[in-house]
Amino acid sequence: MTWHSLRRRFARTQVDLYEAPEKELLRLGGWDDIRTIQVRYYRSGEENIKSGTAG
């Protein structure tokens, strides 16, 4: 398990399970820009399913 996979799991849990608003997620994760989360860390459950079954 990598540092980025842990941060990705954290972001996904905060949004999917706890419905954390963007500003709260930024604060909790120590991110400065929501785009960082959108590009690197957060993938919705549906996106994970699609990437896991693609091929």
PDB file of N, CA, C, O and CB in Angstrom:
ATOM      1  N   MET A   1       0.850  -1.174   0.000  1.00  0.00           N
ATOM      2  CA  MET A   1       0.000   0.000   0.000  1.00  0.00           C
ATOM      3  C   MET A   1       0.900   1.242   0.000  1.00  0.00           C
ATOM      4  O   MET A   1       1.852   1.332   0.775  1.00  0.00           O
ATOM      5  CB  MET A   1      -0.969  -0.005   1.231  1.00  0.00           C
ATOM      6  N   THR A   2       0.587   2.178  -0.864  1.00  0.00           N
ATOM      7  CA  THR A   2       1.401   3.390  -0.977  1.00  0.00           C
ATOM      8  C   THR A   2       0.748   4.557  -0.245  1.00  0.00           C
ATOM      9  O   THR A   2      -0.425   4.508   0.124  1.00  0.00           O
ATOM     10  CB  THR A   2       1.621   3.752  -2.451  1.00  0.00           C
ATOM     11  N   TRP A   3       1.539   5.603  -0.045  1.00  0.00           N
ATOM     12  CA  TRP A   3       1.039   6.831   0.576  1.00  0.00           C
ATOM     13  C   TRP A   3      -0.143   7.375  -0.225  1.00  0.00           C
ATOM     14  O   TRP A   3      -1.154   7.781   0.349  1.00  0.00           O
ATOM     15  CB  TRP A   3       2.164   7.895   0.674  1.00  0.00           C
ATOM     16  N   HIS A   4      -0.013   7.382  -1.549  1.00  0.00           N
ATOM     17  CA  HIS A   4      -1.083   7.932  -2.380  1.00  0.00           C
ATOM     18  C   HIS A   4      -2.344   7.071  -2.323  1.00  0.00           C
ATOM     19  O   HIS A   4      -3.453   7.603  -2.366  1.00  0.00           O
ATOM     20  CB  HIS A   4      -0.611   8.063  -3.824  1.00  0.00           C
ATOM     21  N   SER A   5      -2.192   5.771  -2.228  1.00  0.00           N
ATOM     22  CA  SER A   5      -3.381   4.919  -2.132  1.00  0.00           C
ATOM     23  C   SER A   5      -4.109   5.159  -0.812  1.00  0.00           C
ATOM     24  O   SER A   5      -5.338   5.097  -0.761  1.00  0.00           O
ATOM     25  CB  SER A   5      -2.993   3.433  -2.262  1.00  0.00           C
ATOM     26  N   LEU A   6      -3.359   5.431   0.253  1.00  0.00           N
ATOM     27  CA  LEU A   6      -3.996   5.750   1.538  1.00  0.00           C
ATOM     28  C   LEU A   6      -4.732   7.085   1.472  1.00  0.00           C
ATOM     29  O   LEU A   6      -5.845   7.211   1.984  1.00  0.00           O
ATOM     30  CB  LEU A   6      -2.947   5.784   2.664  1.00  0.00           C
ATOM     31  N   ARG A   7      -4.113   8.077   0.844  1.00  0.00           N
ATOM     32  CA  ARG A   7      -4.765   9.384   0.707  1.00  0.00           C
ATOM     33  C   ARG A   7      -5.997   9.282  -0.192  1.00  0.00           C
ATOM     34  O   ARG A   7      -7.009   9.939   0.056  1.00  0.00           O
ATOM     35  CB  ARG A   7      -3.774  10.426   0.138  1.00  0.00           C
ATOM     36  N   ARG A   8      -5.909   8.461  -1.232  1.00  0.00           N
ATOM     37  CA  ARG A   8      -7.055   8.251  -2.124  1.00  0.00           C
ATOM     38  C   ARG A   8      -8.209   7.616  -1.350  1.00  0.00           C
ATOM     39  O   ARG A   8      -9.360   8.029  -1.486  1.00  0.00           O
ATOM     40  CB  ARG A   8      -6.658   7.358  -3.332  1.00  0.00           C
ATOM     41  N   ARG A   9      -7.890   6.609  -0.539  1.00  0.00           N
ATOM     42  CA  ARG A   9      -8.926   5.946   0.265  1.00  0.00           C
ATOM     43  C   ARG A   9      -9.549   6.926   1.251  1.00  0.00           C
ATOM     44  O   ARG A   9     -10.766   6.941   1.434  1.00  0.00           O
ATOM     45  CB  ARG A   9      -8.337   4.736   1.021  1.00  0.00           C
ATOM     46  N   PHE A  10      -8.714   7.741   1.882  1.00  0.00           N
ATOM     47  CA  PHE A  10      -9.192   8.744   2.827  1.00  0.00           C
ATOM     48  C   PHE A  10     -10.164   9.705   2.146  1.00  0.00           C
ATOM     49  O   PHE A  10     -11.259   9.944   2.653  1.00  0.00           O
ATOM     50  CB  PHE A  10      -8.010   9.518   3.431  1.00  0.00           C
ATOM     51  N   ALA A  11      -9.767  10.255   1.001  1.00  0.00           N
ATOM     52  CA  ALA A  11     -10.615  11.214   0.286  1.00  0.00           C
ATOM     53  C   ALA A  11     -11.931  10.568  -0.120  1.00  0.00           C
ATOM     54  O   ALA A  11     -12.998  11.162   0.040  1.00  0.00           O
ATOM     55  CB  ALA A  11      -9.888  11.760  -0.954  1.00  0.00           C
ATOM     56  N   ARG A  12     -11.854   9.367  -0.640  1.00  0.00           N
ATOM     57  CA  ARG A  12     -13.067   8.681  -1.092  1.00  0.00           C
ATOM     58  C   ARG A  12     -14.011   8.396   0.074  1.00  0.00           C
ATOM     59  O   ARG A  12     -15.223   8.567  -0.051  1.00  0.00           O
ATOM     60  CB  ARG A  12     -12.705   7.374  -1.803  1.00  0.00           C
ATOM     61  N   THR A  13     -13.462   7.965   1.195  1.00  0.00           N
ATOM     62  CA  THR A  13     -14.282   7.689   2.374  1.00  0.00           C
ATOM     63  C   THR A  13     -14.957   8.957   2.872  1.00  0.00           C
ATOM     64  O   THR A  13     -16.144   8.947   3.197  1.00  0.00           O
ATOM     65  CB  THR A  13     -13.433   7.071   3.489  1.00  0.00           C
ATOM     66  N   GLN A  14     -14.205  10.045   2.932  1.00  0.00           N
ATOM     67  CA  GLN A  14     -14.769  11.304   3.415  1.00  0.00           C
ATOM     68  C   GLN A  14     -15.928  11.776   2.546  1.00  0.00           C
ATOM     69  O   GLN A  14     -16.921  12.289   3.061  1.00  0.00           O
ATOM     70  CB  GLN A  14     -13.691  12.376   3.464  1.00  0.00           C
ATOM     71  N   VAL A  15     -15.809  11.607   1.243  1.00  0.00           N
ATOM     72  CA  VAL A  15     -16.859  12.070   0.331  1.00  0.00           C
ATOM     73  C   VAL A  15     -18.000  11.065   0.254  1.00  0.00           C
ATOM     74  O   VAL A  15     -19.162  11.432   0.433  1.00  0.00           O
ATOM     75  CB  VAL A  15     -16.284  12.318  -1.069  1.00  0.00           C
ATOM     76  N   ASP A  16     -17.682   9.804  -0.010  1.00  0.00           N
ATOM     77  CA  ASP A  16     -18.724   8.799  -0.239  1.00  0.00           C
ATOM     78  C   ASP A  16     -19.476   8.410   1.028  1.00  0.00           C
ATOM     79  O   ASP A  16     -20.697   8.254   1.002  1.00  0.00           O
ATOM     80  CB  ASP A  16     -18.115   7.569  -0.848  1.00  0.00           C
ATOM     81  N   LEU A  17     -18.766   8.255   2.121  1.00  0.00           N
ATOM     82  CA  LEU A  17     -19.396   7.779   3.349  1.00  0.00           C
ATOM     83  C   LEU A  17     -19.908   8.915   4.224  1.00  0.00           C
ATOM     84  O   LEU A  17     -21.017   8.856   4.755  1.00  0.00           O
ATOM     85  CB  LEU A  17     -18.422   6.939   4.132  1.00  0.00           C
ATOM     86  N   TYR A  18     -19.082   9.950   4.368  1.00  0.00           N
ATOM     87  CA  TYR A  18     -19.430  11.039   5.284  1.00  0.00           C
ATOM     88  C   TYR A  18     -19.955  12.285   4.584  1.00  0.00           C
ATOM     89  O   TYR A  18     -20.333  13.258   5.238  1.00  0.00           O
ATOM     90  CB  TYR A  18     -18.235  11.406   6.101  1.00  0.00           C
ATOM     91  N   GLU A  19     -19.979  12.255   3.251  1.00  0.00           N
ATOM     92  CA  GLU A  19     -20.486  13.379   2.450  1.00  0.00           C
ATOM     93  C   GLU A  19     -19.816  14.697   2.832  1.00  0.00           C
ATOM     94  O   GLU A  19     -20.471  15.734   2.934  1.00  0.00           O
ATOM     95  CB  GLU A  19     -22.002  13.505   2.616  1.00  0.00           C
ATOM     96  N   ALA A  20     -18.503  14.640   3.043  1.00  0.00           N
ATOM     97  CA  ALA A  20     -17.746  15.837   3.421  1.00  0.00           C
ATOM     98  C   ALA A  20     -17.770  16.854   2.288  1.00  0.00           C
ATOM     99  O   ALA A  20     -17.510  16.505   1.136  1.00  0.00           O
ATOM    100  CB  ALA A  20     -16.289  15.472   3.784  1.00  0.00           C
ATOM    101  N   PRO A  21     -18.079  18.103   2.604  1.00  0.00           N
ATOM    102  CA  PRO A  21     -18.023  19.147   1.581  1.00  0.00           C
ATOM    103  C   PRO A  21     -16.569  19.399   1.167  1.00  0.00           C
ATOM    104  O   PRO A  21     -15.639  19.062   1.900  1.00  0.00           O
ATOM    105  CB  PRO A  21     -18.676  20.458   2.100  1.00  0.00           C
ATOM    106  N   GLU A  22     -16.389  19.988  -0.004  1.00  0.00           N
ATOM    107  CA  GLU A  22     -15.047  20.207  -0.544  1.00  0.00           C
ATOM    108  C   GLU A  22     -14.132  20.955   0.415  1.00  0.00           C
ATOM    109  O   GLU A  22     -12.984  20.556   0.606  1.00  0.00           O
ATOM    110  CB  GLU A  22     -15.135  20.963  -1.837  1.00  0.00           C
ATOM    111  N   LYS A  23     -14.618  22.025   1.016  1.00  0.00           N
ATOM    112  CA  LYS A  23     -13.767  22.812   1.920  1.00  0.00           C
ATOM    113  C   LYS A  23     -13.316  21.986   3.119  1.00  0.00           C
ATOM    114  O   LYS A  23     -12.177  22.113   3.568  1.00  0.00           O
ATOM    115  CB  LYS A  23     -14.513  24.063   2.402  1.00  0.00           C
ATOM    116  N   GLU A  24     -14.188  21.154   3.630  1.00  0.00           N
ATOM    117  CA  GLU A  24     -13.832  20.302   4.765  1.00  0.00           C
ATOM    118  C   GLU A  24     -12.810  19.246   4.342  1.00  0.00           C
ATOM    119  O   GLU A  24     -11.865  18.961   5.078  1.00  0.00           O
ATOM    120  CB  GLU A  24     -15.091  19.626   5.350  1.00  0.00           C
ATOM    121  N   LEU A  25     -13.001  18.676   3.169  1.00  0.00           N
ATOM    122  CA  LEU A  25     -12.054  17.689   2.662  1.00  0.00           C
ATOM    123  C   LEU A  25     -10.673  18.312   2.466  1.00  0.00           C
ATOM    124  O   LEU A  25      -9.661  17.695   2.798  1.00  0.00           O
ATOM    125  CB  LEU A  25     -12.560  17.093   1.341  1.00  0.00           C
ATOM    126  N   LEU A  26     -10.627  19.521   1.934  1.00  0.00           N
ATOM    127  CA  LEU A  26      -9.353  20.230   1.778  1.00  0.00           C
ATOM    128  C   LEU A  26      -8.665  20.398   3.130  1.00  0.00           C
ATOM    129  O   LEU A  26      -7.469  20.141   3.261  1.00  0.00           O
ATOM    130  CB  LEU A  26      -9.575  21.609   1.118  1.00  0.00           C
ATOM    131  N   ARG A  27      -9.415  20.822   4.114  1.00  0.00           N
ATOM    132  CA  ARG A  27      -8.855  21.049   5.448  1.00  0.00           C
ATOM    133  C   ARG A  27      -8.375  19.743   6.071  1.00  0.00           C
ATOM    134  O   ARG A  27      -7.255  19.672   6.578  1.00  0.00           O
ATOM    135  CB  ARG A  27      -9.894  21.713   6.359  1.00  0.00           C
ATOM    136  N   LEU A  28      -9.203  18.724   6.036  1.00  0.00           N
ATOM    137  CA  LEU A  28      -8.858  17.448   6.661  1.00  0.00           C
ATOM    138  C   LEU A  28      -7.643  16.786   6.019  1.00  0.00           C
ATOM    139  O   LEU A  28      -6.807  16.201   6.708  1.00  0.00           O
ATOM    140  CB  LEU A  28     -10.038  16.509   6.593  1.00  0.00           C
ATOM    141  N   GLY A  29      -7.555  16.884   4.703  1.00  0.00           N
ATOM    142  CA  GLY A  29      -6.461  16.230   3.990  1.00  0.00           C
ATOM    143  C   GLY A  29      -5.216  17.079   3.823  1.00  0.00           C
ATOM    144  O   GLY A  29      -4.181  16.587   3.374  1.00  0.00           O
ATOM    145  N   GLY A  30      -5.311  18.358   4.184  1.00  0.00           N
ATOM    146  CA  GLY A  30      -4.157  19.235   4.051  1.00  0.00           C
ATOM    147  C   GLY A  30      -3.866  19.662   2.627  1.00  0.00           C
ATOM    148  O   GLY A  30      -2.742  20.050   2.310  1.00  0.00           O
ATOM    149  N   TRP A  31      -4.874  19.592   1.765  1.00  0.00           N
ATOM    150  CA  TRP A  31      -4.701  20.001   0.377  1.00  0.00           C
ATOM    151  C   TRP A  31      -5.001  21.487   0.237  1.00  0.00           C
ATOM    152  O   TRP A  31      -5.786  22.041   1.006  1.00  0.00           O
ATOM    153  CB  TRP A  31      -5.608  19.174  -0.557  1.00  0.00           C
ATOM    154  N   ASP A  32      -4.374  22.132  -0.749  1.00  0.00           N
ATOM    155  CA  ASP A  32      -4.594  23.555  -1.005  1.00  0.00           C
ATOM    156  C   ASP A  32      -5.583  23.808  -2.132  1.00  0.00           C
ATOM    157  O   ASP A  32      -6.205  24.868  -2.188  1.00  0.00           O
ATOM    158  CB  ASP A  32      -3.288  24.223  -1.329  1.00  0.00           C
ATOM    159  N   ASP A  33      -5.729  22.851  -3.018  1.00  0.00           N
ATOM    160  CA  ASP A  33      -6.510  23.061  -4.233  1.00  0.00           C
ATOM    161  C   ASP A  33      -7.393  21.843  -4.490  1.00  0.00           C
ATOM    162  O   ASP A  33      -6.902  20.714  -4.493  1.00  0.00           O
ATOM    163  CB  ASP A  33      -5.583  23.330  -5.448  1.00  0.00           C
ATOM    164  N   ILE A  34      -8.666  22.058  -4.701  1.00  0.00           N
ATOM    165  CA  ILE A  34      -9.606  20.959  -4.932  1.00  0.00           C
ATOM    166  C   ILE A  34      -9.233  20.166  -6.182  1.00  0.00           C
ATOM    167  O   ILE A  34      -9.543  18.978  -6.274  1.00  0.00           O
ATOM    168  CB  ILE A  34     -11.036  21.498  -5.062  1.00  0.00           C
ATOM    169  N   ARG A  35      -8.575  20.805  -7.140  1.00  0.00           N
ATOM    170  CA  ARG A  35      -8.181  20.087  -8.361  1.00  0.00           C
ATOM    171  C   ARG A  35      -7.189  18.965  -8.060  1.00  0.00           C
ATOM    172  O   ARG A  35      -7.179  17.944  -8.748  1.00  0.00           O
ATOM    173  CB  ARG A  35      -7.569  21.061  -9.376  1.00  0.00           C
ATOM    174  N   THR A  36      -6.369  19.147  -7.050  1.00  0.00           N
ATOM    175  CA  THR A  36      -5.430  18.091  -6.659  1.00  0.00           C
ATOM    176  C   THR A  36      -6.191  16.838  -6.267  1.00  0.00           C
ATOM    177  O   THR A  36      -5.819  15.729  -6.652  1.00  0.00           O
ATOM    178  CB  THR A  36      -4.530  18.557  -5.493  1.00  0.00           C
ATOM    179  N   ILE A  37      -7.238  17.014  -5.513  1.00  0.00           N
ATOM    180  CA  ILE A  37      -8.056  15.877  -5.088  1.00  0.00           C
ATOM    181  C   ILE A  37      -8.752  15.262  -6.291  1.00  0.00           C
ATOM    182  O   ILE A  37      -8.752  14.042  -6.455  1.00  0.00           O
ATOM    183  CB  ILE A  37      -9.093  16.310  -4.027  1.00  0.00           C
ATOM    184  N   GLN A  38      -9.341  16.096  -7.128  1.00  0.00           N
ATOM    185  CA  GLN A  38     -10.091  15.603  -8.275  1.00  0.00           C
ATOM    186  C   GLN A  38      -9.212  14.824  -9.248  1.00  0.00           C
ATOM    187  O   GLN A  38      -9.647  13.820  -9.812  1.00  0.00           O
ATOM    188  CB  GLN A  38     -10.751  16.755  -8.993  1.00  0.00           C
ATOM    189  N   VAL A  39      -7.992  15.279  -9.446  1.00  0.00           N
ATOM    190  CA  VAL A  39      -7.103  14.648 -10.421  1.00  0.00           C
ATOM    191  C   VAL A  39      -6.360  13.449  -9.839  1.00  0.00           C
ATOM    192  O   VAL A  39      -6.223  12.427 -10.510  1.00  0.00           O
ATOM    193  CB  VAL A  39      -6.105  15.662 -10.942  1.00  0.00           C
ATOM    194  N   ARG A  40      -5.880  13.558  -8.603  1.00  0.00           N
ATOM    195  CA  ARG A  40      -4.995  12.528  -8.054  1.00  0.00           C
ATOM    196  C   ARG A  40      -5.625  11.587  -7.050  1.00  0.00           C
ATOM    197  O   ARG A  40      -5.293  10.402  -7.021  1.00  0.00           O
ATOM    198  CB  ARG A  40      -3.850  13.170  -7.423  1.00  0.00           C
ATOM    199  N   TYR A  41      -6.527  12.090  -6.227  1.00  0.00           N
ATOM    200  CA  TYR A  41      -6.923  11.301  -5.067  1.00  0.00           C
ATOM    201  C   TYR A  41      -8.348  10.782  -5.057  1.00  0.00           C
ATOM    202  O   TYR A  41      -8.586   9.670  -4.587  1.00  0.00           O
ATOM    203  CB  TYR A  41      -6.723  12.095  -3.879  1.00  0.00           C
ATOM    204  N   TYR A  42      -9.290  11.543  -5.554  1.00  0.00           N
ATOM    205  CA  TYR A  42     -10.666  11.084  -5.435  1.00  0.00           C
ATOM    206  C   TYR A  42     -11.145  10.443  -6.714  1.00  0.00           C
ATOM    207  O   TYR A  42     -11.088  11.041  -7.789  1.00  0.00           O
ATOM    208  CB  TYR A  42     -11.575  12.228  -5.061  1.00  0.00           C
ATOM    209  N   ARG A  43     -11.613   9.236  -6.588  1.00  0.00           N
ATOM    210  CA  ARG A  43     -12.314   8.555  -7.667  1.00  0.00           C
ATOM    211  C   ARG A  43     -13.570   7.982  -7.036  1.00  0.00           C
ATOM    212  O   ARG A  43     -13.504   7.269  -6.035  1.00  0.00           O
ATOM    213  CB  ARG A  43     -11.423   7.431  -8.356  1.00  0.00           C
ATOM    214  N   SER A  44     -14.698   8.293  -7.618  1.00  0.00           N
ATOM    215  CA  SER A  44     -15.954   7.804  -7.049  1.00  0.00           C
ATOM    216  C   SER A  44     -15.992   6.283  -7.125  1.00  0.00           C
ATOM    217  O   SER A  44     -15.221   5.669  -7.863  1.00  0.00           O
ATOM    218  CB  SER A  44     -17.174   8.416  -7.786  1.00  0.00           C
ATOM    219  N   GLY A  45     -16.875   5.698  -6.374  1.00  0.00           N
ATOM    220  CA  GLY A  45     -17.030   4.256  -6.401  1.00  0.00           C
ATOM    221  C   GLY A  45     -17.318   3.743  -7.799  1.00  0.00           C
ATOM    222  O   GLY A  45     -16.810   2.692  -8.190  1.00  0.00           O
ATOM    223  N   GLU A  46     -18.125   4.468  -8.557  1.00  0.00           N
ATOM    224  CA  GLU A  46     -18.453   4.068  -9.926  1.00  0.00           C
ATOM    225  C   GLU A  46     -17.207   4.091 -10.810  1.00  0.00           C
ATOM    226  O   GLU A  46     -17.014   3.191 -11.627  1.00  0.00           O
ATOM    227  CB  GLU A  46     -19.537   4.992 -10.511  1.00  0.00           C
ATOM    228  N   GLU A  47     -16.365   5.106 -10.655  1.00  0.00           N
ATOM    229  CA  GLU A  47     -15.128   5.183 -11.437  1.00  0.00           C
ATOM    230  C   GLU A  47     -14.205   4.026 -11.090  1.00  0.00           C
ATOM    231  O   GLU A  47     -13.558   3.470 -11.977  1.00  0.00           O
ATOM    232  CB  GLU A  47     -14.413   6.522 -11.193  1.00  0.00           C
ATOM    233  N   ASN A  48     -14.132   3.653  -9.824  1.00  0.00           N
ATOM    234  CA  ASN A  48     -13.293   2.526  -9.414  1.00  0.00           C
ATOM    235  C   ASN A  48     -13.791   1.228 -10.019  1.00  0.00           C
ATOM    236  O   ASN A  48     -12.992   0.402 -10.459  1.00  0.00           O
ATOM    237  CB  ASN A  48     -13.254   2.410  -7.891  1.00  0.00           C
ATOM    238  N   ILE A  49     -15.084   1.043 -10.046  1.00  0.00           N
ATOM    239  CA  ILE A  49     -15.663  -0.169 -10.628  1.00  0.00           C
ATOM    240  C   ILE A  49     -15.342  -0.234 -12.114  1.00  0.00           C
ATOM    241  O   ILE A  49     -14.940  -1.281 -12.621  1.00  0.00           O
ATOM    242  CB  ILE A  49     -17.194  -0.212 -10.404  1.00  0.00           C
ATOM    243  N   LYS A  50     -15.520   0.889 -12.815  1.00  0.00           N
ATOM    244  CA  LYS A  50     -15.236   0.915 -14.251  1.00  0.00           C
ATOM    245  C   LYS A  50     -13.776   0.602 -14.533  1.00  0.00           C
ATOM    246  O   LYS A  50     -13.481  -0.183 -15.434  1.00  0.00           O
ATOM    247  CB  LYS A  50     -15.598   2.273 -14.841  1.00  0.00           C
ATOM    248  N   SER A  51     -12.854   1.201 -13.781  1.00  0.00           N
ATOM    249  CA  SER A  51     -11.431   0.961 -14.038  1.00  0.00           C
ATOM    250  C   SER A  51     -11.046  -0.473 -13.670  1.00  0.00           C
ATOM    251  O   SER A  51     -10.149  -1.054 -14.281  1.00  0.00           O
ATOM    252  CB  SER A  51     -10.565   1.963 -13.248  1.00  0.00           C
ATOM    253  N   GLY A  52     -11.711  -1.031 -12.691  1.00  0.00           N
ATOM    254  CA  GLY A  52     -11.401  -2.395 -12.275  1.00  0.00           C
ATOM    255  C   GLY A  52     -11.932  -3.452 -13.216  1.00  0.00           C
ATOM    256  O   GLY A  52     -11.419  -4.570 -13.244  1.00  0.00           O
ATOM    257  N   THR A  53     -12.954  -3.116 -13.988  1.00  0.00           N
ATOM    258  CA  THR A  53     -13.537  -4.084 -14.910  1.00  0.00           C
ATOM    259  C   THR A  53     -13.180  -3.793 -16.353  1.00  0.00           C
ATOM    260  O   THR A  53     -13.538  -4.559 -17.248  1.00  0.00           O
ATOM    261  CB  THR A  53     -15.033  -4.108 -14.755  1.00  0.00           C
ATOM    262  N   ALA A  54     -12.475  -2.691 -16.594  1.00  0.00           N
ATOM    263  CA  ALA A  54     -12.091  -2.344 -17.966  1.00  0.00           C
ATOM    264  C   ALA A  54     -11.026  -3.316 -18.462  1.00  0.00           C
ATOM    265  O   ALA A  54     -10.204  -3.817 -17.694  1.00  0.00           O
ATOM    266  CB  ALA A  54     -11.571  -0.880 -18.044  1.00  0.00           C
ATOM    267  N   GLY A  55     -11.067  -3.559 -19.733  1.00  0.00           N
ATOM    268  CA  GLY A  55      -9.999  -4.386 -20.288  1.00  0.00           C
ATOM    269  C   GLY A  55     -10.509  -5.283 -21.260  1.00  0.00           C
ATOM    270  O   GLY A  55      -9.752  -6.063 -21.839  1.00  0.00           O
TER     271      GLY A  55
END
